[in-house]
Amino acid sequence: MSAIVGNPQENVDFYAGVLGMRMVKKTVNFDDPGTYHLYFGDEVGSPGSIITFFPWPNARQGRIGSGQVGITVYVVPEGSLSFWEKRLKTFNINFEKTTRFGEEYLDFLDPHGLHLEMVARKSGKNSNWTFGGVPTDKAIKGFGGAVLLSSRPNQTMEALTNVLGLVRVDEEGDFIRFQSTAEIGNIIDVKKTVVPKGSIGVGTVHHIAWRAIDEDDHKEWREHISNFGYNVTPFTDRQYFDAIYFREEGGILYEVATDPPGFAHDESVETMGTKLMLPPWLEERRVQLENTLLPAVPRILKEDQ
């Protein structure tokens, strides 16, 4: 999952300082090097745990609506929601308790308007990362999934089942639930009612990502998706994975990214996220970029920050 946000330090303060996630990579947007590309996840940046951000402090506010991911869902260990209720209150973050498909969710916004939920589930391994008072038995495991807001819900649901291989498992009120075989990030809820069209900007998700095991699997996925008539991009080297992209008929942009080479191929697991990492073709601009990019440093927050 990749989203657009505002000030980078505010972004880091929330996802590392409040939510306790690890900033596993600090790099730049390769298409716009004057902007960070920040990655957060578990202790090693496991697939299924990574959310990335493009912080654009002066960008316009977006509007969440059809053609977008409406809600990004995080999963935490069973029995830990009460810890997170208390923690959100401690940092003066407003939230609501909601239920969907028999599960209880904490529903809240990040500082830049991105719509988040937190749900407790047994599946998925616990994170071994602890930061800012979040112990490992309460820490975010990774994604629980997402709620999709489609401009053409039937076509979106066909893409999920026929193209991506998810299974329709339940229906409740205005939502239809789909599930993949993965242990984490495996639940997608599609809203049946079409809402006003979204607009890209701060506080919105740019795209949602799916996994390919390796290069061969990636090639098979590209051919498979193309066979359904979708316009799939060429393979793009993102340094830490290779990516392809396609937009389904409901307007939602999907990425399929490889697991390798991973986040520790250019720095050690122990030091990930502590230094600005640049691809070889941008190294000559390092001094310039380090002098112009705004601060983005994980720090332990006090309750009044």
N, C-alpha and C positions, 0 to 999 in steps of 0.2 A: 504494500500500500504506500502510495506517495501523495503528500498533501502540500498545499501552499499555505504558508503562515506569515506572520509579521516579523517583529524584532527577534533576531536569533537568540539573544540571551534569555528573553522571556520564554522562548520555545524550549531551550535547554533547562531553564529553571523548572518548568512544568513537568516535562517528561522524565528528566533525571531527578530533580529536586523534590518534586511532589509524588510522581508515580514510581520513582525508584528504578527506572530502567537504565540500562547502560548505554551511553553514547559510544557505539562500537566503531564509528568511523566519522571523521570530520574531513570532508573534501569539498569540492566545488561542483557546481552545475557545469558539466563539460560544454554545454551549449551556451552558457552565460557565466563565464568564470568569475565574474564579479559578485556572484551569489553563492552562498554555501549550498552544499547538499549534505544534510546531517542524517545519520542513521542511528536508530535506537532499537535495542532488542534485549535478549538475555545475555548471559555472561560471555558467550562466544558468537553471538549473532546467528543463532540457529535459524534455518528456514522455518517460516511460520511465526517467527517472533519479530521480524524486522518491519518497522515503519520508517519511512524517510520523509524529510521535509526540505522544501525550498523556501527559505525565509526571505521575503521581499518586504522590507520595512515600509516602503512608500507605495506599495501596490494597493489597488482599490479592494474594498471588501467584496467578497463573492456572495452568491446567494445559493444555498443548498436547495436543489430541486430535481426535477426529472432529468434523466440522462447522467446521473451521478450516483456515487455511493452516498446514501443518506446518513448512515450511522456506522461508525467503526467500533467493533465490539472487541474488548479485551477479556481474556479468561484468566481467572485466579484460582488458587486451590480451594477445594471444598471447605466450608466452614470459615472462610476468611472475609466474607463481605462485611461483617460487623467491624473488623479492623479498618476496612476501607471507608466505611461510613464515618467512623471517628476521625480518620486521617483527612478526609475531604472537609469535614467540619473544622478541623484544626487549622486548615489553610483557607478557611472562609470560601470554599467552593460550593456553590449551590448545586443541589442534586435532587432528583426525584426517584422514588422507588416505583418501578413498573413491573409488570409481569407479561410474558409472552410465551406461549407454548409450555405453560407450567413452570417456567423458570423466572426467578426474581433477578431484576437488573437494577443497577445504579445508573441513572441517566444524567449526564452533565456535559458541559462545554469546556473546551480548553480556552486559554486566554484570548485566542484569536477567532473563536467561534466555531471550531471544528466540533461536530456532534459526536460524543463518545458514550459508550455503555460499558459496564463491567458486569460479568456474570461468573459465578463459581461453578466449576465442573471438575469431575474426577479425571477425565481423559487428559493426556499430555503430561510430559515430565515437568517437575518443578524447576524453576530457574535457580541457579546457584549464585546469582548476583544479589548482593545486599548493598544498599546505599541510602544514606539519609534517614535511617530509622525504619526501613522496610526490611524485615527479616525474610530469609529464603522461603520459609513455610507460608508466607503471605504474598510473596512477590508475584508480579504479573508473569504468567507463563509465556504469553504471546497473544496472538489473535484468537478470538473466539469465532470470528467471522464478520459478517457485514449485513446491513440492510440496504437493498438496492432500490432506488427510485427510478423506474423506467418510464420512458415516454411511450413505449409499446410493450407492456408487461408480458403478453403472450409470446412475443418474439424473444424477449430476454429469457424467459423460462425455457423456451426451445433451445436457445444457445447453451444454457446451463446443462440441460440433459443430453441433447443430441450431440453437441460439439465437445463440451468439457466433461461429460460423463457423470455429473452429479445425479442423485436420485431424489425424486420428490417423496417426502416422508410425512408431511402433515399440512393441514390447513386450519387456520384459526382467524376468524374475523376478516380483516383486510390483508392478511399475510399468508403466503404459501412458503413452506420451508423446504429447503433442499440440503442434501448432505453428501459430502465426499467420503472417501475411504480413509483420509488422513486422521490423525489423532488430535490435531489442533488446526484452527483456522478453517474448520470443515463445515460450518453451518452458514448457509446463505438464506436470508429471508427476503422475499420479493413482495413489495407492496402492490396490491392489485389495482388500487385507485391511482390514476395519473394525477400528479400534482403539477403546479406551474413549473416551467422550465428553469433549470438552474443556470447560474452564470459563474464562470471560473473566476477565482480571485482568492484573497485571503480567507481562510476558514473553510475551504472546500478540498475534497479529495480529487487529485488529478487522475489517478488510475488505480486499479486494483490488480494485484499480481498473483499469478499461479506458478507452480514449480515444474521444472523439467529436471530430470535426474542428472543428465550429462549432455554432451554435445550431440550424440546420436539421437537421444530422446528428443532433444530440442528440434532437430531436423524433422523428425517424424511428426512432432506437433505442428510445425509450420505447414507441412504438406497436408496433414489432416484438416487443419483449419481452412486452408486454401481450398480444399475439395468441397467445402460447404459454401463456397462463393464469397468468402470474406477477403477483403484487401489486407493482406498481412505485410508488415514492413520487412525489409531486409534484416539480417542479423546485425545487432549493434553491440559493440564491445563497451561494457560499462566498468571495466577493470576488475570488478569483484563478481561479476556474472555477465553472461551474454543475454540479450533481450530481443524479443520481437513484440510487436504491438498490433492490435486490431480493435476496431470499434463495432460492437454488435448493433442490431437495428433499434434497440431501445435507447441508444445514445451513450452507453457506458463503455469506457475505454479499458481494455484488458491488456495486461502484459503477461508474457510467459518468460520466465527467467530461469537460467540454469543454477543449480546449487554451487558448482565450482566456478572459479577457483576459491571463492570465499573471502573473508575479510582479513585473514592473518597472513596472506601471501606477501604483503609488502610491509608489514610490521608484526611484532610478536603479539600473541594473545594477551599477554600481561600489559602491554602498552597501547592497545587499540583505543582509539578515540582521544588520545592525549596530544596529538600533533596533527597539524594540517597536512594531509596527504594529497599529493598532486600526481596526475599522470605524467609520463615522461615529457610529453610535448608542452606542458605548462611549467616545468621546473624553472625555466629561464625567467618566468614572471613571479617566482615565489616572493621575493622581497616586496614587489609592488602589491601583490595580493595580501600578504600578511600586514602591510601597512594600511590597507584600505578596508579590509573586511572588519566588520564590527565584532566585539567580543562574543564568544560562544563557549563558555567553560562550565562544566558541571560543578556545582557547589552545593553544600549542605545548607538548607534554608532554615531560618528561624520562623516561628509561627507568625510573626508580624510582617514577613516579607511578602 
